[in-house]
Amino acid sequence: MSTLAGAPVVAGVDGSTHEQLVIDWAISEARLRNRTLLLLHAYDWAVLGASFTDPPYGAVQQVYHDDAASIRDHALAAARTAAPDLEVSARVVDGGAAGVLVGASQSAAAVVVGHRGR
């Protein structure tokens, strides 16, 4: 992991029942390190032959797109409610969770994850 100046704390979110624990831990780390918080939800869109950012979507793709956006939005709202003083952002990223989080670790102050949820 990098400790680059200004690098965010990154948290992997998946919409699981224990997600708030990950968010709370990541908020604590961000405050401790005086960093922003970036929430990432990864989805391997290749199985659908698509990407999160490439509409138009077919009916099945739209369901997955909406689900991923909902997970992102819910996590963002939860973090902002828990820490209104903290700068928090969230993204859906194309790819498998492990690869996305390993990639994000290259420019993160810390990476926070839970156990496999979804």
Order of alpha helices (4+ residues) and beta strands (2+ residues): beta-alpha-beta-alpha-beta-alpha-beta
